[in-house]
């Protein structure tokens, strides 16, 4: 059995071809059209640095605690942090606590 190696085209050719076709090289935004306030993103990243993959669940717990203690501004803050990690979890929490219909759209 023979092995065939196809080397990739040089980067200069790939980028000039993309530019010649009018293609843009931009990052795709897959989290909807709503802009994320910088402070929420910063707080979410700090939270993730501390809690790792359990960050969404920990943010949900913090949001529940704030809701139960009547700190509604803090509840909304933690809900937004939870939403950055797991939209479905945040929507379910908001539906349960606020009595809203549960949707994936938030």
NUZADREN-369956 format. One record per residue (C-alpha): residue number from 1; x negated, y, z negated. Coordinates in steps of 0.001 Angstrom, whole numbers. Layout:
+-----+---------+---------+---------+
!   n !      px !      py !      pz !
+-----+---------+---------+---------+
! NUM !       X !       Y !       Z !
...
+-----+---------+---------+---------+
This chain:
+-----+---------+---------+---------+
!   n !      px !      py !      pz !
+-----+---------+---------+---------+
!   1 !       0 !       0 !       0 !
!   2 !   -1402 !    3365 !     932 !
!   3 !   -1139 !    6422 !   -1238 !
!   4 !    -454 !    9718 !     458 !
!   5 !   -1245 !   13002 !   -1133 !
!   6 !     495 !   16172 !     -24 !
!   7 !   -1221 !   19191 !   -1520 !
!   8 !     972 !   22198 !   -2262 !
!   9 !     766 !   25160 !      56 !
!  10 !   -1491 !   27971 !   -1157 !
!  11 !     178 !   30482 !   -3464 !
!  12 !    -531 !   33368 !   -1085 !
!  13 !    1527 !   31683 !    1627 !
!  14 !    4403 !   30850 !    -724 !
!  15 !    4674 !   34364 !   -2132 !
!  16 !    4333 !   36087 !    1233 !
!  17 !    7002 !   33795 !    2687 !
!  18 !    9331 !   34595 !    -186 !
!  19 !    8702 !   38312 !     220 !
!  20 !    9160 !   38084 !    3976 !
!  21 !   12594 !   36521 !    3476 !
!  22 !   13596 !   39250 !    1061 !
!  23 !   13816 !   36864 !   -1896 !
!  24 !   13380 !   38345 !   -5320 !
!  25 !   11436 !   36756 !   -8097 !
!  26 !   13503 !   37534 !  -11165 !
!  27 !   14426 !   35489 !  -14189 !
!  28 !   17988 !   34229 !  -14155 !
!  29 !   20271 !   35277 !  -17000 !
!  30 !   22401 !   32269 !  -17902 !
!  31 !   24030 !   33605 !  -21057 !
!  32 !   26689 !   35763 !  -19424 !
!  33 !   26839 !   39443 !  -18699 !
!  34 !   27003 !   40677 !  -22285 !
!  35 !   23773 !   42459 !  -23231 !
!  36 !   22103 !   41281 !  -26405 !
!  37 !   21259 !   44078 !  -28824 !
!  38 !   17531 !   44057 !  -29541 !
!  39 !   18021 !   43790 !  -33306 !
!  40 !   20159 !   40633 !  -32956 !
!  41 !   17602 !   39022 !  -30667 !
!  42 !   14753 !   39967 !  -32994 !
!  43 !   16608 !   38599 !  -36026 !
!  44 !   17520 !   35409 !  -34144 !
!  45 !   13884 !   34802 !  -33190 !
!  46 !   12731 !   35370 !  -36775 !
!  47 !   15458 !   33007 !  -37995 !
!  48 !   14352 !   30374 !  -35479 !
!  49 !   10734 !   30750 !  -36620 !
!  50 !   11794 !   29842 !  -40159 !
!  51 !   14432 !   27155 !  -39480 !
!  52 !   13400 !   25686 !  -36124 !
!  53 !   15959 !   23419 !  -34471 !
!  54 !   18282 !   23747 !  -37463 !
!  55 !   18592 !   27511 !  -36944 !
!  56 !   22128 !   27400 !  -35531 !
!  57 !   23469 !   25332 !  -38413 !
!  58 !   21734 !   27510 !  -40995 !
!  59 !   23123 !   30672 !  -39359 !
!  60 !   26601 !   29103 !  -39453 !
!  61 !   26208 !   28400 !  -43169 !
!  62 !   25086 !   31993 !  -43789 !
!  63 !   28072 !   33300 !  -41795 !
!  64 !   30475 !   31107 !  -43793 !
!  65 !   28968 !   32288 !  -47065 !
!  66 !   29253 !   35947 !  -46032 !
!  67 !   32896 !   35423 !  -44945 !
!  68 !   33804 !   33767 !  -48243 !
!  69 !   32201 !   36600 !  -50220 !
!  70 !   34033 !   39247 !  -48175 !
!  71 !   30933 !   40674 !  -46494 !
!  72 !   32467 !   40897 !  -43027 !
!  73 !   29726 !   42993 !  -41389 !
!  74 !   27106 !   40472 !  -42497 !
!  75 !   29417 !   37651 !  -41332 !
!  76 !   29545 !   39158 !  -37821 !
!  77 !   25748 !   39506 !  -37813 !
!  78 !   25214 !   35851 !  -38729 !
!  79 !   27910 !   34777 !  -36275 !
!  80 !   26047 !   36570 !  -33468 !
!  81 !   22792 !   34880 !  -34472 !
!  82 !   24563 !   31506 !  -34489 !
!  83 !   26040 !   32334 !  -31071 !
!  84 !   22535 !   32885 !  -29633 !
!  85 !   21625 !   29296 !  -30525 !
!  86 !   24923 !   27421 !  -30123 !
!  87 !   27860 !   29224 !  -28552 !
!  88 !   30289 !   26359 !  -29118 !
!  89 !   29467 !   26181 !  -32822 !
!  90 !   29936 !   29936 !  -33231 !
!  91 !   33259 !   29913 !  -31371 !
!  92 !   34498 !   27032 !  -33514 !
!  93 !   33482 !   28841 !  -36688 !
!  94 !   35197 !   32059 !  -35616 !
!  95 !   38332 !   30106 !  -34690 !
!  96 !   38395 !   28349 !  -38033 !
!  97 !   37709 !   31395 !  -40207 !
!  98 !   39486 !   34116 !  -38245 !
!  99 !   42341 !   32013 !  -36953 !
! 100 !   41510 !   32708 !  -33307 !
! 101 !   42018 !   30131 !  -30574 !
! 102 !   38837 !   28124 !  -30028 !
! 103 !   37190 !   28658 !  -26639 !
! 104 !   33679 !   28173 !  -25311 !
! 105 !   33547 !   31728 !  -24053 !
! 106 !   33265 !   33393 !  -27436 !
+-----+---------+---------+---------+
